[in-house]
Amino acid sequence: MKAITHLRLWVTALLLAGGTSACAQSPVSQGWGIGVDASRAMGGHAVVQLEHAQSSELLWQVAAGRYVGTEIGMTPLWKGLKGEVISGSVMSLGTLVFPQQDHKLGASWFLGMDVSRESYRIQRSTEDTQLLSGATSGVALQTREEARLLAGAQWSVGSHLAVRAHVGMGAVRERLSSRFVGEEVSSLPMARPGGVALIWRW
């Protein structure tokens, strides 16, 4: 089943469980949350995001998942994969801070940061393999590490569901285990620009 189908099922289930009325809320309630981020699904990863609110203003997140593939033509522009993906995974750790504030547009606003690492086993093309001196196969390991600063907003839907949107910018390091002389993994590496998450909280 494709990543988009998984995302649609999550959205439907969470909306049914949380109800349909949106309202403003305190920044975060102490406790736990679990959910998904649409930008991860669009990037081909099936990821579970777990979070814990340490206080009413501070929240920690961890996310992990595996690569399941994307619809044809939907690979994000910020990814410079150098071949066909055989398998892959992603791990992420982050924190969000919700300063005390008046609600604007029915939302709680936040700042944050996260770091993530994506790892892929890729099958390089025949032409690339021939250019790799000493290469015994066309399989290579490509990794992508990001450190981002975030800004965004959170809305509540019912008493347990949170909808969170953010934009991000930061630094990227990409590496490829086997490449020919002068090859760049990405001429203009770009951090994941944002995301929209659905979180079930308790």
FIKOLZA-1660 file (N, C-alpha, C; in steps of 0.1 Angstrom, whole numbers, plus 5000, padded with zeros to 4 digits):
% residues 202
   i   px   py   pz ch aa at
   1 5008 4988 5000  A  M  N
   1 5000 5000 5000  A  M CA
   1 5009 5012 5000  A  M  C
   2 5006 5022 4992  A  K  N
   2 5014 5034 4990  A  K CA
   2 5013 5043 5002  A  K  C
   3 5023 5052 5003  A  A  N
   3 5024 5061 5015  A  A CA
   3 5011 5071 5015  A  A  C
   4 5007 5075 5003  A  I  N
   4 4995 5084 5003  A  I CA
   4 4983 5077 5008  A  I  C
   5 4981 5064 5005  A  T  N
   5 4970 5057 5011  A  T CA
   5 4970 5056 5026  A  T  C
   6 4983 5053 5031  A  H  N
   6 4984 5052 5045  A  H CA
   6 4981 5066 5052  A  H  C
   7 4985 5077 5046  A  L  N
   7 4982 5090 5051  A  L CA
   7 4967 5092 5051  A  L  C
   8 4960 5089 5041  A  R  N
   8 4945 5091 5040  A  R CA
   8 4938 5083 5051  A  R  C
   9 4943 5071 5054  A  L  N
   9 4937 5063 5064  A  L CA
   9 4939 5069 5078  A  L  C
  10 4951 5074 5080  A  W  N
  10 4954 5081 5093  A  W CA
  10 4945 5093 5095  A  W  C
  11 4944 5102 5085  A  V  N
  11 4937 5114 5086  A  V CA
  11 4922 5111 5089  A  V  C
  12 4916 5101 5082  A  T  N
  12 4902 5098 5084  A  T CA
  12 4900 5093 5098  A  T  C
  13 4909 5084 5103  A  A  N
  13 4907 5078 5116  A  A CA
  13 4908 5088 5127  A  A  C
  14 4918 5097 5126  A  L  N
  14 4920 5107 5136  A  L CA
  14 4909 5118 5136  A  L  C
  15 4904 5122 5125  A  L  N
  15 4893 5131 5124  A  L CA
  15 4880 5125 5130  A  L  C
  16 4877 5113 5127  A  L  N
  16 4866 5106 5133  A  L CA
  16 4867 5105 5148  A  L  C
  17 4879 5102 5153  A  A  N
  17 4881 5100 5167  A  A CA
  17 4880 5113 5174  A  A  C
  18 4885 5124 5168  A  G  N
  18 4887 5137 5175  A  G CA
  18 4875 5146 5174  A  G  C
  19 4866 5143 5165  A  G  N
  19 4854 5152 5163  A  G CA
  19 4857 5162 5152  A  G  C
  20 4847 5171 5149  A  T  N
  20 4849 5180 5138  A  T CA
  20 4849 5194 5142  A  T  C
  21 4848 5198 5155  A  S  N
  21 4848 5212 5159  A  S CA
  21 4862 5216 5163  A  S  C
  22 4868 5226 5157  A  A  N
  22 4881 5231 5160  A  A CA
  22 4879 5243 5171  A  A  C
  23 4889 5244 5180  A  C  N
  23 4888 5254 5190  A  C CA
  23 4902 5258 5194  A  C  C
  24 4904 5269 5200  A  A  N
  24 4917 5273 5205  A  A CA
  24 4920 5265 5218  A  A  C
  25 4933 5264 5221  A  Q  N
  25 4937 5255 5232  A  Q CA
  25 4949 5261 5239  A  Q  C
  26 4952 5256 5251  A  S  N
  26 4964 5260 5258  A  S CA
  26 4975 5254 5249  A  S  C
  27 4988 5260 5250  A  P  N
  27 4998 5255 5241  A  P CA
  27 5000 5240 5241  A  P  C
  28 5002 5233 5252  A  V  N
  28 5003 5219 5252  A  V CA
  28 4998 5214 5266  A  V  C
  29 4992 5202 5266  A  S  N
  29 4989 5196 5279  A  S CA
  29 4999 5186 5282  A  S  C
  30 5003 5185 5295  A  Q  N
  30 5013 5175 5299  A  Q CA
  30 5008 5162 5296  A  Q  C
  31 5016 5153 5290  A  G  N
  31 5012 5140 5286  A  G CA
  31 5019 5136 5273  A  G  C
  32 5013 5126 5266  A  W  N
  32 5019 5120 5254  A  W CA
  32 5011 5123 5242  A  W  C
  33 5017 5121 5230  A  G  N
  33 5010 5122 5218  A  G CA
  33 5017 5113 5207  A  G  C
  34 5009 5108 5197  A  I  N
  34 5014 5100 5187  A  I CA
  34 5007 5104 5174  A  I  C
  35 5015 5104 5163  A  G  N
  35 5008 5109 5150  A  G CA
  35 5017 5107 5138  A  G  C
  36 5014 5114 5128  A  V  N
  36 5021 5113 5115  A  V CA
  36 5023 5127 5109  A  V  C
  37 5033 5129 5100  A  D  N
  37 5036 5141 5093  A  D CA
  37 5034 5139 5078  A  D  C
  38 5026 5147 5072  A  A  N
  38 5023 5145 5058  A  A CA
  38 5035 5147 5049  A  A  C
  39 5045 5156 5053  A  S  N
  39 5057 5157 5044  A  S CA
  39 5065 5145 5045  A  S  C
  40 5066 5138 5055  A  R  N
  40 5073 5125 5056  A  R CA
  40 5066 5115 5047  A  R  C
  41 5053 5114 5047  A  A  N
  41 5046 5105 5038  A  A CA
  41 5048 5108 5023  A  A  C
  42 5048 5121 5020  A  M  N
  42 5051 5125 5006  A  M CA
  42 5065 5122 5002  A  M  C
  43 5074 5122 5012  A  G  N
  43 5088 5118 5009  A  G CA
  43 5090 5104 5008  A  G  C
  44 5080 5096 5010  A  G  N
  44 5081 5081 5008  A  G CA
  44 5083 5073 5021  A  G  C
  45 5083 5080 5032  A  H  N
  45 5085 5073 5045  A  H CA
  45 5072 5070 5053  A  H  C
  46 5071 5058 5058  A  A  N
  46 5060 5055 5068  A  A CA
  46 5066 5058 5081  A  A  C
  47 5062 5069 5088  A  V  N
  47 5069 5073 5100  A  V CA
  47 5059 5074 5111  A  V  C
  48 5062 5070 5123  A  V  N
  48 5054 5072 5135  A  V CA
  48 5061 5083 5144  A  V  C
  49 5054 5093 5148  A  Q  N
  49 5060 5104 5156  A  Q CA
  49 5054 5103 5170  A  Q  C
  50 5063 5102 5180  A  L  N
  50 5059 5101 5194  A  L CA
  50 5064 5114 5201  A  L  C
  51 5056 5119 5210  A  E  N
  51 5060 5132 5217  A  E CA
  51 5056 5131 5231  A  E  C
  52 5063 5139 5239  A  H  N
  52 5060 5140 5253  A  H CA
  52 5061 5155 5257  A  H  C
  53 5050 5160 5264  A  A  N
  53 5050 5174 5269  A  A CA
  53 5056 5174 5283  A  A  C
  54 5067 5180 5284  A  Q  N
  54 5074 5181 5297  A  Q CA
  54 5067 5191 5306  A  Q  C
  55 5062 5202 5300  A  S  N
  55 5055 5212 5307  A  S CA
  55 5044 5218 5298  A  S  C
  56 5037 5228 5302  A  S  N
  56 5027 5235 5293  A  S CA
  56 5033 5242 5282  A  S  C
  57 5047 5244 5282  A  E  N
  57 5053 5252 5271  A  E CA
  57 5064 5244 5264  A  E  C
  58 5068 5232 5269  A  L  N
  58 5079 5225 5263  A  L CA
  58 5076 5211 5259  A  L  C
  59 5079 5207 5247  A  L  N
  59 5075 5194 5241  A  L CA
  59 5087 5188 5234  A  L  C
  60 5089 5175 5237  A  W  N
  60 5099 5167 5230  A  W CA
  60 5093 5157 5220  A  W  C
  61 5100 5155 5209  A  Q  N
  61 5095 5146 5198  A  Q CA
  61 5106 5137 5194  A  Q  C
  62 5102 5125 5190  A  V  N
  62 5110 5115 5184  A  V CA
  62 5102 5108 5173  A  V  C
  63 5108 5106 5161  A  A  N
  63 5101 5100 5150  A  A CA
  63 5111 5089 5144  A  A  C
  64 5105 5079 5139  A  A  N
  64 5112 5068 5132  A  A CA
  64 5103 5061 5122  A  A  C
  65 5109 5056 5111  A  G  N
  65 5101 5049 5101  A  G CA
  65 5110 5044 5090  A  G  C
  66 5104 5038 5081  A  R  N
  66 5111 5032 5069  A  R CA
  66 5106 5037 5056  A  R  C
  67 5114 5035 5046  A  Y  N
  67 5110 5040 5033  A  Y CA
  67 5101 5030 5026  A  Y  C
  68 5089 5035 5022  A  V  N
  68 5079 5026 5015  A  V CA
  68 5076 5030 5001  A  V  C
  69 5082 5041 4996  A  G  N
  69 5081 5045 4982  A  G CA
  69 5071 5056 4981  A  G  C
  70 5071 5063 4969  A  T  N
  70 5062 5074 4966  A  T CA
  70 5055 5071 4953  A  T  C
  71 5044 5079 4951  A  E  N
  71 5038 5078 4938  A  E CA
  71 5047 5083 4928  A  E  C
  72 5045 5079 4915  A  I  N
  72 5054 5083 4904  A  I CA
  72 5053 5098 4903  A  I  C
  73 5065 5104 4902  A  G  N
  73 5066 5118 4900  A  G CA
  73 5064 5127 4912  A  G  C
  74 5063 5120 4924  A  M  N
  74 5060 5128 4936  A  M CA
  74 5072 5129 4946  A  M  C
  75 5084 5125 4941  A  T  N
  75 5096 5126 4950  A  T CA
  75 5098 5141 4952  A  T  C
  76 5100 5145 4965  A  P  N
  76 5102 5160 4968  A  P CA
  76 5114 5166 4962  A  P  C
  77 5113 5179 4959  A  L  N
  77 5124 5185 4952  A  L CA
  77 5137 5186 4961  A  L  C
  78 5135 5186 4975  A  W  N
  78 5146 5187 4984  A  W CA
  78 5154 5174 4985  A  W  C
  79 5150 5164 4978  A  K  N
  79 5157 5151 4979  A  K CA
  79 5165 5149 4966  A  K  C
  80 5178 5146 4967  A  G  N
  80 5186 5144 4955  A  G CA
  80 5191 5129 4955  A  G  C
  81 5181 5120 4955  A  L  N
  81 5185 5106 4955  A  L CA
  81 5192 5102 4942  A  L  C
  82 5203 5095 4943  A  K  N
  82 5212 5092 4931  A  K CA
  82 5209 5078 4925  A  K  C
  83 5197 5073 4926  A  G  N
  83 5194 5060 4920  A  G CA
  83 5180 5055 4925  A  G  C
  84 5177 5043 4922  A  E  N
  84 5164 5037 4927  A  E CA
  84 5166 5032 4941  A  E  C
  85 5157 5036 4950  A  V  N
  85 5158 5032 4964  A  V CA
  85 5154 5017 4966  A  V  C
  86 5163 5009 4972  A  I  N
  86 5161 4995 4975  A  I CA
  86 5154 4995 4989  A  I  C
  87 5160 5002 4998  A  S  N
  87 5154 5003 5012  A  S CA
  87 5159 5015 5018  A  S  C
  88 5152 5019 5029  A  G  N
  88 5157 5031 5036  A  G CA
  88 5150 5033 5049  A  G  C
  89 5155 5043 5057  A  S  N
  89 5149 5045 5070  A  S CA
  89 5152 5060 5074  A  S  C
  90 5145 5065 5084  A  V  N
  90 5147 5078 5089  A  V CA
  90 5145 5078 5104  A  V  C
  91 5153 5087 5111  A  M  N
  91 5151 5089 5125  A  M CA
  91 5152 5104 5128  A  M  C
  92 5144 5109 5137  A  S  N
  92 5144 5123 5140  A  S CA
  92 5142 5126 5155  A  S  C
  93 5148 5137 5160  A  L  N
  93 5146 5141 5173  A  L CA
  93 5145 5156 5173  A  L  C
  94 5135 5161 5181  A  G  N
  94 5133 5176 5181  A  G CA
  94 5126 5181 5194  A  G  C
  95 5125 5194 5195  A  T  N
  95 5118 5200 5206  A  T CA
  95 5111 5212 5201  A  T  C
  96 5099 5215 5207  A  L  N
  96 5091 5227 5204  A  L CA
  96 5088 5235 5217  A  L  C
  97 5089 5248 5216  A  V  N
  97 5086 5257 5227  A  V CA
  97 5074 5265 5223  A  V  C
  98 5064 5265 5232  A  F  N
  98 5052 5273 5231  A  F CA
  98 5052 5285 5241  A  F  C
  99 5056 5297 5237  A  P  N
  99 5057 5308 5247  A  P CA
  99 5042 5311 5251  A  P  C
 100 5041 5316 5263  A  Q  N
 100 5028 5321 5267  A  Q CA
 100 5023 5333 5258  A  Q  C
 101 5011 5332 5254  A  Q  N
 101 5007 5342 5244  A  Q CA
 101 4992 5342 5243  A  Q  C
 102 4987 5353 5236  A  D  N
 102 4972 5353 5233  A  D CA
 102 4971 5345 5220  A  D  C
 103 4960 5338 5219  A  H  N
 103 4957 5330 5207  A  H CA
 103 4954 5339 5195  A  H  C
 104 4960 5336 5184  A  K  N
 104 4957 5344 5172  A  K CA
 104 4953 5334 5161  A  K  C
 105 4942 5337 5154  A  L  N
 105 4937 5328 5144  A  L CA
 105 4934 5314 5150  A  L  C
 106 4930 5314 5163  A  G  N
 106 4926 5302 5169  A  G CA
 106 4938 5292 5172  A  G  C
 107 4950 5297 5171  A  A  N
 107 4962 5288 5171  A  A CA
 107 4971 5291 5183  A  A  C
 108 4979 5281 5187  A  S  N
 108 4990 5283 5196  A  S CA
 108 5003 5283 5187  A  S  C
 109 5011 5293 5188  A  W  N
 109 5023 5294 5180  A  W CA
 109 5035 5289 5187  A  W  C
 110 5044 5284 5179  A  F  N
 110 5056 5277 5186  A  F CA
 110 5069 5280 5177  A  F  C
 111 5080 5278 5184  A  L  N
 111 5093 5278 5178  A  L CA
 111 5100 5264 5182  A  L  C
 112 5109 5260 5174  A  G  N
 112 5116 5247 5178  A  G CA
 112 5128 5244 5169  A  G  C
 113 5133 5232 5171  A  M  N
 113 5144 5227 5163  A  M CA
 113 5143 5212 5162  A  M  C
 114 5149 5206 5152  A  D  N
 114 5150 5192 5151  A  D CA
 114 5162 5188 5143  A  D  C
 115 5166 5175 5145  A  V  N
 115 5177 5169 5137  A  V CA
 115 5172 5156 5132  A  V  C
 116 5176 5152 5120  A  S  N
 116 5172 5140 5115  A  S CA
 116 5182 5133 5106  A  S  C
 117 5181 5120 5104  A  R  N
 117 5191 5113 5096  A  R CA
 117 5183 5103 5087  A  R  C
 118 5184 5105 5074  A  E  N
 118 5178 5095 5065  A  E CA
 118 5189 5087 5059  A  E  C
 119 5187 5074 5057  A  S  N
 119 5196 5065 5051  A  S CA
 119 5190 5056 5041  A  S  C
 120 5196 5055 5029  A  Y  N
 120 5191 5047 5018  A  Y CA
 120 5201 5038 5012  A  Y  C
 121 5196 5026 5008  A  R  N
 121 5204 5017 4999  A  R CA
 121 5198 5019 4986  A  R  C
 122 5207 5023 4976  A  I  N
 122 5202 5027 4963  A  I CA
 122 5208 5018 4952  A  I  C
 123 5201 5016 4941  A  Q  N
 123 5206 5009 4930  A  Q CA
 123 5210 5020 4919  A  Q  C
 124 5223 5021 4916  A  R  N
 124 5227 5031 4907  A  R CA
 124 5225 5026 4893  A  R  C
 125 5224 5035 4883  A  S  N
 125 5222 5031 4869  A  S CA
 125 5234 5024 4864  A  S  C
 126 5233 5017 4853  A  T  N
 126 5244 5010 4846  A  T CA
 126 5255 5020 4842  A  T  C
 127 5251 5031 4837  A  E  N
 127 5261 5041 4833  A  E CA
 127 5269 5046 4845  A  E  C
 128 5263 5049 4856  A  D  N
 128 5270 5053 4868  A  D CA
 128 5279 5042 4873  A  D  C
 129 5275 5030 4873  A  T  N
 129 5283 5019 4878  A  T CA
 129 5296 5017 4870  A  T  C
 130 5295 5019 4857  A  Q  N
 130 5307 5018 4848  A  Q CA
 130 5317 5029 4851  A  Q  C
 131 5312 5041 4856  A  L  N
 131 5321 5052 4859  A  L CA
 131 5328 5051 4872  A  L  C
 132 5322 5042 4881  A  L  N
 132 5328 5040 4894  A  L CA
 132 5340 5031 4894  A  L  C
 133 5352 5036 4896  A  S  N
 133 5364 5028 4895  A  S CA
 133 5364 5018 4906  A  S  C
 134 5366 5005 4903  A  G  N
 134 5367 4995 4913  A  G CA
 134 5353 4990 4919  A  G  C
 135 5342 4996 4914  A  A  N
 135 5329 4992 4920  A  A CA
 135 5326 4978 4915  A  A  C
 136 5321 4970 4925  A  T  N
 136 5318 4956 4922  A  T CA
 136 5303 4955 4920  A  T  C
 137 5295 4964 4923  A  S  N
 137 5281 4964 4921  A  S CA
 137 5275 4978 4920  A  S  C
 138 5263 4979 4916  A  G  N
 138 5257 4993 4915  A  G CA
 138 5250 4997 4928  A  G  C
 139 5251 4990 4939  A  V  N
 139 5244 4993 4951  A  V CA
 139 5253 5003 4960  A  V  C
 140 5247 5014 4964  A  A  N
 140 5254 5024 4972  A  A CA
 140 5246 5028 4984  A  A  C
 141 5252 5034 4994  A  L  N
 141 5246 5039 5006  A  L CA
 141 5246 5054 5005  A  L  C
 142 5234 5060 5005  A  Q  N
 142 5233 5075 5005  A  Q CA
 142 5226 5079 5018  A  Q  C
 143 5233 5089 5025  A  T  N
 143 5227 5094 5038  A  T CA
 143 5225 5109 5037  A  T  C
 144 5215 5113 5044  A  R  N
 144 5211 5127 5044  A  R CA
 144 5209 5131 5059  A  R  C
 145 5216 5141 5064  A  E  N
 145 5215 5146 5078  A  E CA
 145 5211 5160 5078  A  E  C
 146 5201 5164 5086  A  E  N
 146 5195 5177 5086  A  E CA
 146 5195 5183 5101  A  E  C
 147 5197 5196 5102  A  A  N
 147 5195 5203 5115  A  A CA
 147 5187 5215 5111  A  A  C
 148 5175 5216 5117  A  R  N
 148 5166 5227 5112  A  R CA
 148 5161 5235 5124  A  R  C
 149 5158 5248 5121  A  L  N
 149 5150 5257 5130  A  L CA
 149 5136 5257 5125  A  L  C
 150 5126 5257 5134  A  L  N
 150 5112 5256 5130  A  L CA
 150 5104 5268 5136  A  L  C
 151 5093 5271 5129  A  A  N
 151 5083 5280 5134  A  A CA
 151 5069 5275 5129  A  A  C
 152 5059 5276 5137  A  G  N
 152 5046 5271 5132  A  G CA
 152 5035 5273 5142  A  G  C
 153 5024 5267 5139  A  A  N
 153 5011 5269 5147  A  A CA
 153 5005 5256 5149  A  A  C
 154 4997 5255 5160  A  Q  N
 154 4989 5243 5164  A  Q CA
 154 4975 5247 5167  A  Q  C
 155 4966 5238 5161  A  W  N
 155 4952 5239 5164  A  W CA
 155 4947 5226 5170  A  W  C
 156 4936 5227 5178  A  S  N
 156 4930 5215 5184  A  S CA
 156 4917 5212 5177  A  S  C
 157 4914 5199 5175  A  V  N
 157 4902 5194 5169  A  V CA
 157 4896 5185 5180  A  V  C
 158 4885 5189 5186  A  G  N
 158 4880 5181 5197  A  G CA
 158 4889 5182 5209  A  G  C
 159 4889 5172 5218  A  S  N
 159 4897 5172 5230  A  S CA
 159 4910 5165 5230  A  S  C
 160 4913 5157 5219  A  H  N
 160 4925 5150 5219  A  H CA
 160 4933 5152 5206  A  H  C
 161 4927 5156 5195  A  L  N
 161 4935 5157 5183  A  L CA
 161 4941 5171 5181  A  L  C
 162 4953 5171 5177  A  A  N
 162 4960 5184 5174  A  A CA
 162 4965 5184 5159  A  A  C
 163 4963 5195 5153  A  V  N
 163 4968 5197 5139  A  V CA
 163 4979 5207 5140  A  V  C
 164 4991 5204 5135  A  R  N
 164 5002 5212 5136  A  R CA
 164 5009 5215 5123  A  R  C
 165 5012 5227 5119  A  A  N
 165 5018 5231 5107  A  A CA
 165 5031 5239 5110  A  A  C
 166 5042 5236 5103  A  H  N
 166 5054 5244 5105  A  H CA
 166 5062 5246 5092  A  H  C
 167 5070 5256 5092  A  V  N
 167 5080 5258 5082  A  V CA
 167 5094 5256 5089  A  V  C
 168 5104 5252 5081  A  G  N
 168 5117 5250 5086  A  G CA
 168 5128 5254 5077  A  G  C
 169 5139 5257 5082  A  M  N
 169 5151 5259 5074  A  M CA
 169 5164 5255 5082  A  M  C
 170 5174 5251 5075  A  G  N
 170 5186 5247 5082  A  G CA
 170 5197 5242 5073  A  G  C
 171 5206 5234 5080  A  A  N
 171 5218 5229 5073  A  A CA
 171 5216 5214 5069  A  A  C
 172 5222 5210 5058  A  V  N
 172 5221 5197 5053  A  V CA
 172 5235 5191 5050  A  V  C
 173 5237 5179 5053  A  R  N
 173 5249 5172 5049  A  R CA
 173 5245 5159 5042  A  R  C
 174 5249 5157 5030  A  E  N
 174 5246 5145 5022  A  E CA
 174 5258 5138 5018  A  E  C
 175 5258 5124 5019  A  R  N
 175 5270 5116 5016  A  R CA
 175 5265 5104 5007  A  R  C
 176 5274 5100 4999  A  L  N
 176 5272 5088 4990  A  L CA
 176 5284 5079 4991  A  L  C
 177 5282 5067 4994  A  S  N
 177 5294 5058 4997  A  S CA
 177 5302 5055 4985  A  S  C
 178 5297 5056 4973  A  S  N
 178 5305 5054 4961  A  S CA
 178 5301 5063 4950  A  S  C
 179 5310 5071 4945  A  R  N
 179 5307 5081 4935  A  R CA
 179 5319 5083 4926  A  R  C
 180 5317 5088 4914  A  F  N
 180 5329 5090 4905  A  F CA
 180 5334 5105 4908  A  F  C
 181 5346 5107 4903  A  V  N
 181 5353 5119 4906  A  V CA
 181 5345 5132 4902  A  V  C
 182 5343 5141 4911  A  G  N
 182 5336 5153 4907  A  G CA
 182 5321 5153 4909  A  G  C
 183 5316 5141 4912  A  E  N
 183 5301 5140 4913  A  E CA
 183 5297 5146 4926  A  E  C
 184 5286 5154 4925  A  E  N
 184 5280 5160 4937  A  E CA
 184 5267 5152 4941  A  E  C
 185 5265 5150 4954  A  V  N
 185 5253 5143 4958  A  V CA
 185 5241 5153 4955  A  V  C
 186 5243 5166 4958  A  S  N
 186 5233 5176 4955  A  S CA
 186 5240 5189 4953  A  S  C
 187 5238 5196 4942  A  S  N
 187 5244 5208 4939  A  S CA
 187 5239 5220 4948  A  S  C
 188 5227 5218 4953  A  L  N
 188 5221 5228 4962  A  L CA
 188 5212 5221 4973  A  L  C
 189 5219 5215 4983  A  P  N
 189 5211 5208 4993  A  P CA
 189 5201 5217 5000  A  P  C
 190 5189 5212 5002  A  M  N
 190 5179 5219 5008  A  M CA
 190 5172 5211 5019  A  M  C
 191 5171 5218 5031  A  A  N
 191 5164 5211 5042  A  A CA
 191 5149 5210 5039  A  A  C
 192 5143 5200 5046  A  R  N
 192 5128 5198 5044  A  R CA
 192 5121 5211 5048  A  R  C
 193 5114 5217 5039  A  P  N
 193 5109 5231 5041  A  P CA
 193 5097 5232 5051  A  P  C
 194 5091 5221 5054  A  G  N
 194 5079 5222 5064  A  G CA
 194 5072 5209 5065  A  G  C
 195 5060 5210 5072  A  G  N
 195 5052 5198 5074  A  G CA
 195 5039 5201 5080  A  G  C
 196 5030 5192 5079  A  V  N
 196 5017 5193 5085  A  V CA
 196 5015 5179 5093  A  V  C
 197 5014 5180 5106  A  A  N
 197 5013 5168 5114  A  A CA
 197 4999 5167 5120  A  A  C
 198 4994 5154 5122  A  L  N
 198 4982 5151 5129  A  L CA
 198 4986 5143 5141  A  L  C
 199 4983 5148 5153  A  I  N
 199 4987 5142 5166  A  I CA
 199 4975 5138 5174  A  I  C
 200 4975 5126 5179  A  W  N
 200 4965 5122 5189  A  W CA
 200 4972 5123 5203  A  W  C
 201 4966 5131 5212  A  R  N
 201 4972 5134 5225  A  R CA
 201 4963 5128 5236  A  R  C
 202 4970 5124 5247  A  W  N
 202 4963 5120 5259  A  W CA
 202 4971 5123 5271  A  W  C
% end
